């Protein structure tokens, strides 16, 4: 075990977000963290990376464990290049480089400083740092990012920054990598590259992601739900099967509690009626005692919140009749909207684009783009990094709106 995580409480004001988080990570283990939006995945990540210290519990890493993490926000980057950013994120690199560069000018005959300098040279070589710049540039090329190593980091797109974060993790030679949504903004080629690296990486990894392709390569799933967490052995496919079984059990338990609550309500009324009808003090005392016991149990059961029940569509289709009926009654509800025909689409056109070409100089990024976006609709843009998605969005934002409120091109 290289990490032991216990969060007994994490609150935001009066709201308790987490109250029963406890799991560990073993050497070389790949752990995927999942959960519905708002359950605390990003909060957990911030706690593990020590950005959030306002919680009750303990995060213990095995002594000597090297931990690295992806960044979500970037502040005061200045003119830092991509290569400089990656190197700065490598454990020991900055310190060893500083020692190697500055000690020859200051150490003189000081044997302690000479020894520190010698040790730094040996460690720098052991970590492979003499070849690291060339390796990083080659890895950036492998991720379809040729020639960006010496570009300012702030000039990169969101997808490019995400890829650089992955390259940083890959070359960190860490014991544990904390990775949040690694494939966000990645195109399909970059995602394939990331997954292939993840499958063979020696380091342990905790990955917070919605990407099922990534989750199918982990050794264990940690699900955050109702302020607690549940551990499932295996990848996401294994989780879906185990979740269907455990959810069936949870629904049975919850239904039993609901029936017990209904029964206790009847008992309270019955004991109260019998108590009022009785004339014998001993009998009155007995019914009062039974009423109090029932009221206490009822109050305890009513404080328990309804658990969140979710089963994937394929597994739900294979449930037996009893469990399927329970699931239809208790499941977490999702809002779905479907456009069934052209006649059902809104007549209010928001964006109308015809035969659009955009690019820089004489080299168009794309041409022949047509868009017809109506009120209430969502449009997804897909394409390789650098294909022009951001350029198109910026063009739409900076375009002229006609008198009828429609953005028009061409």
C-alpha positions as CSV (number, residue, x, y, z in Angstrom):
1,X,0.0,0.0,0.0
2,X,1.3,3.4,-0.9
3,X,-1.7,5.6,0.0
4,X,-4.4,5.4,2.6
5,X,-7.3,7.9,2.3
6,X,-9.8,8.6,5.0
7,X,-12.2,11.5,4.9
8,X,-14.6,11.5,7.8
9,X,-16.2,14.8,6.9
10,X,-15.9,17.4,4.2
11,X,-18.5,20.2,4.4
12,X,-19.4,23.4,2.6
13,X,-21.2,25.5,5.2
14,X,-24.1,23.4,6.6
15,X,-24.0,20.9,3.8
16,X,-22.0,17.7,4.4
17,X,-20.6,16.6,1.0
18,X,-18.6,13.6,2.3
19,X,-18.8,11.7,5.5
20,X,-17.5,8.1,4.9
21,X,-14.7,8.1,2.4
22,X,-12.1,5.4,3.1
23,X,-9.9,3.5,0.6
24,X,-6.3,2.7,-0.1
25,X,-4.1,2.4,-3.2
26,X,-1.6,-0.4,-3.7
27,X,1.8,-0.3,-5.6
28,X,1.2,-0.1,-9.3
29,X,-2.6,-0.2,-9.0
30,X,-4.8,1.7,-11.4
31,X,-7.9,3.1,-9.6
32,X,-10.7,4.8,-11.4
33,X,-13.0,7.2,-9.4
34,X,-16.5,7.7,-10.7
35,X,-19.8,9.3,-9.5
36,X,-22.6,11.5,-10.6
37,X,-21.9,15.2,-11.1
38,X,-21.8,17.1,-7.8
39,X,-20.9,14.1,-5.5
40,X,-17.4,15.5,-4.8
41,X,-14.9,14.0,-7.4
42,X,-13.1,17.3,-7.9
43,X,-13.2,18.0,-4.2
44,X,-11.6,14.6,-3.5
45,X,-8.9,15.4,-6.1
46,X,-8.1,18.8,-4.5
47,X,-7.9,17.1,-1.1
48,X,-5.4,14.5,-2.4
49,X,-3.3,17.1,-4.1
50,X,-3.4,19.2,-0.9
51,X,-5.1,22.2,-2.5
52,X,-8.0,21.7,-0.1
53,X,-7.0,21.2,3.5
54,X,-10.4,22.1,5.1
55,X,-11.6,18.6,5.9
56,X,-11.6,16.1,8.7
57,X,-9.6,12.9,8.1
58,X,-6.1,11.8,7.1
59,X,-4.3,11.4,3.7
60,X,-1.3,9.2,4.3
61,X,1.3,8.4,1.7
62,X,3.9,5.8,2.3
63,X,7.3,7.3,3.3
64,X,9.4,8.1,0.3
65,X,6.4,8.0,-2.2
66,X,6.8,10.4,-5.1
67,X,3.4,11.8,-6.0
68,X,2.6,13.9,-9.1
69,X,-0.7,15.3,-10.3
70,X,-2.2,17.0,-13.3
71,X,-3.1,20.7,-13.0
72,X,-6.5,22.1,-13.8
73,X,-5.7,25.8,-13.5
74,X,-2.7,27.8,-14.5
75,X,-1.6,31.1,-12.9
76,X,1.2,33.5,-13.6
77,X,2.8,31.4,-16.4
78,X,4.4,34.4,-18.0
79,X,6.6,33.3,-20.9
80,X,7.2,29.8,-19.5
81,X,7.7,27.5,-22.4
82,X,6.1,24.1,-22.7
83,X,9.4,22.3,-22.1
84,X,10.1,24.5,-19.1
85,X,6.7,23.7,-17.7
86,X,7.1,20.0,-18.1
87,X,10.6,20.0,-16.6
88,X,9.4,22.1,-13.6
89,X,6.8,19.4,-12.9
90,X,9.3,16.6,-12.7
91,X,10.2,15.5,-9.1
92,X,13.8,16.5,-8.2
93,X,14.6,18.0,-11.6
94,X,14.6,21.7,-10.5
95,X,16.5,21.1,-7.3
96,X,19.2,18.9,-8.9
97,X,19.5,21.3,-11.8
98,X,20.0,24.3,-9.5
99,X,22.7,22.4,-7.5
100,X,24.6,21.4,-10.7
101,X,24.4,24.9,-12.1
102,X,25.3,27.0,-9.0
103,X,27.5,24.9,-6.8
104,X,30.7,25.0,-9.0
105,X,30.8,28.8,-8.5
106,X,30.3,28.7,-4.7
107,X,31.5,25.4,-3.2
108,X,35.2,26.0,-3.3
109,X,37.0,23.5,-1.0
110,X,33.9,22.9,1.2
111,X,33.8,19.1,1.3
112,X,30.1,19.0,2.2
113,X,29.2,21.1,-0.8
114,X,31.5,19.1,-3.0
115,X,29.8,15.9,-1.8
116,X,26.3,17.4,-2.4
117,X,27.4,18.4,-5.9
118,X,28.7,14.9,-6.6
119,X,25.6,13.3,-5.3
120,X,23.5,15.6,-7.5
121,X,25.4,14.7,-10.6
122,X,24.9,11.0,-9.9
123,X,21.2,11.4,-9.1
124,X,20.7,13.5,-12.2
125,X,22.2,10.8,-14.3
126,X,20.3,8.0,-12.5
127,X,17.0,9.8,-13.2
128,X,17.9,10.1,-16.9
129,X,17.7,13.9,-16.8
130,X,20.6,14.4,-19.2
131,X,18.4,13.0,-22.1
132,X,15.0,14.3,-20.7
133,X,14.6,17.3,-23.0
134,X,15.0,15.2,-26.1
135,X,12.6,12.5,-24.7
136,X,10.0,15.1,-23.9
137,X,10.1,16.7,-27.4
138,X,9.9,13.2,-28.9
139,X,6.8,12.4,-26.7
140,X,5.2,15.7,-27.7
141,X,5.7,14.6,-31.4
142,X,4.1,11.2,-30.6
143,X,1.0,13.1,-29.2
144,X,0.7,15.0,-32.5
145,X,2.2,18.1,-31.0
146,X,5.3,18.7,-33.1
147,X,7.3,21.9,-32.6
148,X,5.5,23.2,-29.5
149,X,8.2,22.5,-26.9
150,X,9.6,26.0,-27.1
151,X,6.2,27.8,-27.5
152,X,4.9,29.8,-24.5
153,X,2.6,27.5,-22.5
154,X,-0.2,30.1,-22.3
155,X,-0.6,30.0,-26.1
156,X,-1.8,26.3,-26.1
157,X,-5.4,25.3,-26.6
158,X,-7.2,23.4,-23.8
159,X,-6.6,20.1,-25.5
160,X,-2.9,20.8,-26.1
161,X,-2.5,21.7,-22.4
162,X,-4.2,18.4,-21.4
163,X,-1.7,16.5,-23.6
164,X,1.2,18.4,-22.1
165,X,-0.1,17.4,-18.6
166,X,-0.1,13.8,-19.7
167,X,3.5,14.1,-21.0
168,X,4.6,15.6,-17.7
169,X,3.0,12.7,-15.8
170,X,4.6,10.1,-18.1
171,X,8.1,11.5,-17.5
172,X,7.8,12.1,-13.8
173,X,8.9,8.5,-12.9
174,X,6.5,8.9,-9.9
175,X,5.2,6.2,-7.6
176,X,1.7,7.6,-7.7
177,X,0.0,9.7,-10.4
178,X,-3.2,11.7,-9.6
179,X,-5.0,12.4,-12.9
180,X,-8.2,14.4,-13.3
181,X,-10.2,13.9,-16.5
182,X,-7.1,13.1,-18.6
183,X,-9.0,12.7,-21.9
184,X,-11.0,15.9,-21.7
185,X,-10.3,18.0,-24.9
186,X,-8.3,15.0,-26.4
187,X,-9.1,13.9,-29.9
188,X,-9.4,10.2,-30.6
189,X,-5.8,9.7,-31.6
190,X,-4.4,11.4,-28.5
191,X,-6.8,9.4,-26.3
192,X,-5.5,6.1,-27.9
193,X,-2.0,7.2,-27.1
194,X,-2.8,8.0,-23.5
195,X,-4.6,4.7,-22.9
196,X,-1.7,2.7,-24.4
197,X,0.7,4.4,-22.0
198,X,-1.7,4.0,-19.1
199,X,-1.9,0.2,-19.7
200,X,1.8,-0.3,-19.4
201,X,2.8,2.4,-16.9
202,X,4.5,1.1,-13.8
203,X,3.3,3.8,-11.4
204,X,0.1,3.5,-9.4
205,X,-2.6,5.8,-10.7
206,X,-5.8,7.4,-9.4
207,X,-7.9,8.6,-12.4
208,X,-11.0,10.7,-12.0
209,X,-12.9,10.4,-15.3
210,X,-16.2,9.8,-17.1
211,X,-14.4,8.2,-20.0
212,X,-15.4,4.5,-20.2
213,X,-12.5,3.6,-22.4
214,X,-10.1,4.8,-19.7
215,X,-12.1,3.2,-16.9
216,X,-12.0,-0.2,-18.8
217,X,-8.2,-0.2,-18.2
218,X,-8.2,0.2,-14.4
219,X,-7.8,-2.5,-11.8
220,X,-10.5,-1.1,-9.4
221,X,-13.4,1.3,-9.4
222,X,-14.1,3.6,-6.5
223,X,-17.7,5.0,-6.7
224,X,-18.6,8.2,-4.8
225,X,-22.2,8.1,-3.8
226,X,-24.4,9.6,-1.1
227,X,-21.4,11.0,0.7
228,X,-19.6,7.7,1.0
229,X,-17.6,5.4,-1.3
230,X,-17.8,1.8,-2.5
231,X,-14.9,-0.2,-3.9
232,X,-15.4,-2.6,-6.8
233,X,-12.7,-5.0,-8.0
234,X,-12.0,-4.9,-11.8
235,X,-12.6,-2.4,-14.5
236,X,-15.8,-0.6,-15.5
237,X,-17.4,-3.5,-17.2
238,X,-16.9,-5.5,-14.0
239,X,-18.3,-2.6,-12.0
240,X,-21.5,-2.5,-14.1
241,X,-22.2,-6.2,-13.3
242,X,-21.4,-5.8,-9.6
243,X,-23.3,-2.6,-9.3
244,X,-26.5,-4.2,-10.8
245,X,-26.3,-6.9,-8.1
246,X,-25.5,-4.6,-5.2
247,X,-28.1,-2.1,-6.3
248,X,-30.7,-4.9,-6.2
249,X,-29.8,-5.7,-2.6
250,X,-29.8,-2.0,-1.7
251,X,-33.3,-1.6,-3.1
252,X,-34.6,-4.6,-1.2
253,X,-33.1,-3.1,2.0
254,X,-34.6,0.3,1.3
255,X,-38.0,-1.2,0.5
256,X,-37.9,-3.2,3.8
257,X,-37.2,0.1,5.6
258,X,-40.1,1.8,3.9
259,X,-42.4,-1.0,4.9
260,X,-41.1,-0.8,8.5
261,X,-41.7,2.9,8.6
262,X,-45.3,2.4,7.4
263,X,-45.8,-0.4,10.0
264,X,-44.3,1.8,12.8
265,X,-46.7,4.7,12.0
266,X,-49.6,2.3,12.4
267,X,-48.2,0.9,15.6
268,X,-47.7,4.4,17.1
269,X,-51.4,5.2,16.4
270,X,-52.5,1.9,17.8
271,X,-50.5,2.1,21.0
272,X,-51.7,5.7,21.5
273,X,-55.3,4.6,21.1
274,X,-54.9,1.6,23.4
275,X,-53.2,3.8,26.0
276,X,-56.0,6.3,26.0
277,X,-58.6,3.5,26.2
278,X,-57.0,1.7,29.1
279,X,-57.9,2.3,32.7
280,X,-55.3,0.1,34.4
281,X,-52.1,2.1,35.3
282,X,-49.9,-0.9,34.5
283,X,-51.5,-1.3,31.1
284,X,-51.3,2.4,30.4
285,X,-47.6,2.4,31.3
286,X,-46.9,-0.6,29.1
287,X,-48.6,0.9,26.0
288,X,-46.9,4.2,26.6
289,X,-43.5,2.4,26.7
290,X,-44.3,0.6,23.5
291,X,-45.4,3.9,21.9
292,X,-42.1,5.5,22.9
293,X,-40.0,2.7,21.5
294,X,-41.9,2.8,18.2
295,X,-41.6,6.6,17.9
296,X,-37.9,6.4,18.6
297,X,-37.3,3.7,15.9
298,X,-39.6,5.6,13.5
299,X,-37.6,8.8,14.1
300,X,-34.3,7.0,13.5
301,X,-35.5,5.4,10.2
302,X,-37.0,8.7,8.9
303,X,-33.6,10.5,9.3
304,X,-32.1,8.1,6.7
305,X,-32.0,9.7,3.3
306,X,-33.0,7.7,0.2
307,X,-29.9,6.2,-1.4
308,X,-29.1,6.9,-5.0
309,X,-30.0,3.9,-7.2
310,X,-28.5,3.6,-10.7
311,X,-28.0,0.6,-13.1
312,X,-26.7,0.9,-16.6
313,X,-29.2,0.5,-19.4
314,X,-27.9,-2.9,-20.6
315,X,-27.9,-4.4,-17.1
316,X,-31.3,-3.0,-16.4
317,X,-32.7,-4.7,-19.4
318,X,-31.6,-8.1,-18.0
319,X,-33.1,-7.6,-14.5
320,X,-35.8,-10.0,-13.3
321,X,-39.4,-8.7,-13.0
322,X,-39.3,-8.0,-9.3
323,X,-36.0,-6.1,-9.4
324,X,-36.9,-4.3,-12.6
325,X,-40.2,-3.1,-10.9
326,X,-38.2,-1.9,-7.9
327,X,-35.7,-0.1,-10.1
328,X,-38.4,1.7,-12.0
329,X,-39.8,2.9,-8.7
330,X,-36.6,3.9,-7.0
331,X,-34.1,4.8,-9.7
332,X,-32.4,8.2,-10.0
333,X,-34.3,10.2,-12.6
334,X,-32.6,11.7,-15.7
335,X,-34.2,14.3,-17.9
336,X,-34.2,13.2,-21.6
337,X,-35.1,15.3,-24.6
338,X,-35.5,13.9,-28.1
339,X,-36.1,15.6,-31.4
340,X,-38.2,13.2,-33.3
341,X,-38.6,15.1,-36.6
342,X,-37.8,18.3,-38.4
343,X,-41.4,19.5,-37.7
344,X,-40.7,19.4,-33.9
345,X,-37.6,21.7,-34.2
346,X,-37.9,25.3,-33.1
347,X,-38.5,27.8,-35.8
348,X,-36.2,30.2,-34.0
349,X,-32.9,30.0,-35.8
350,X,-29.9,31.1,-33.7
351,X,-27.0,30.4,-36.1
352,X,-27.1,30.0,-39.8
353,X,-23.8,29.3,-41.6
354,X,-23.4,28.5,-45.2
355,X,-20.2,27.4,-47.0
356,X,-17.9,28.9,-44.4
357,X,-14.1,28.8,-44.8
358,X,-11.7,29.9,-42.1
359,X,-7.9,29.9,-41.8
360,X,-4.8,32.0,-41.6
361,X,-3.2,33.5,-44.6
362,X,-3.6,31.4,-47.7
363,X,-4.0,28.1,-45.7
364,X,-7.7,27.5,-44.8
365,X,-8.2,25.3,-41.7
366,X,-11.5,24.1,-43.2
367,X,-14.0,25.0,-45.8
368,X,-17.6,24.2,-46.8
369,X,-18.9,24.4,-43.2
370,X,-22.8,24.6,-42.9
371,X,-24.5,25.1,-39.5
372,X,-28.2,25.3,-38.8
373,X,-28.7,25.7,-35.0
374,X,-32.1,26.3,-33.5
375,X,-33.3,27.3,-30.1
376,X,-33.1,24.5,-27.6
377,X,-30.6,22.5,-29.6
378,X,-27.0,21.6,-28.7
379,X,-24.2,21.3,-31.3
380,X,-21.0,19.3,-30.6
381,X,-17.8,20.1,-32.5
382,X,-15.4,17.3,-33.0
383,X,-11.9,17.3,-34.6
384,X,-8.2,16.9,-34.1
385,X,-6.4,19.4,-31.9
386,X,-5.5,22.3,-34.2
387,X,-8.2,21.5,-36.7
388,X,-10.0,24.8,-36.0
389,X,-12.7,24.2,-33.4
390,X,-11.7,27.2,-31.3
391,X,-11.2,29.3,-34.4
392,X,-14.8,28.5,-35.5
393,X,-16.2,29.3,-32.1
394,X,-14.3,32.6,-31.9
395,X,-15.6,33.5,-35.4
396,X,-19.2,32.9,-34.3
397,X,-18.7,35.0,-31.2
398,X,-17.2,37.9,-33.2
399,X,-19.6,37.7,-36.1
400,X,-22.3,40.2,-36.9
401,X,-25.9,39.5,-35.7
402,X,-28.6,40.3,-38.2
403,X,-31.8,42.3,-37.4
404,X,-33.7,39.1,-36.8
405,X,-31.1,37.8,-34.3
406,X,-29.5,35.2,-36.5
407,X,-25.7,34.9,-36.9
408,X,-25.0,34.6,-40.6
409,X,-22.0,33.9,-42.7
410,X,-21.3,33.7,-46.4
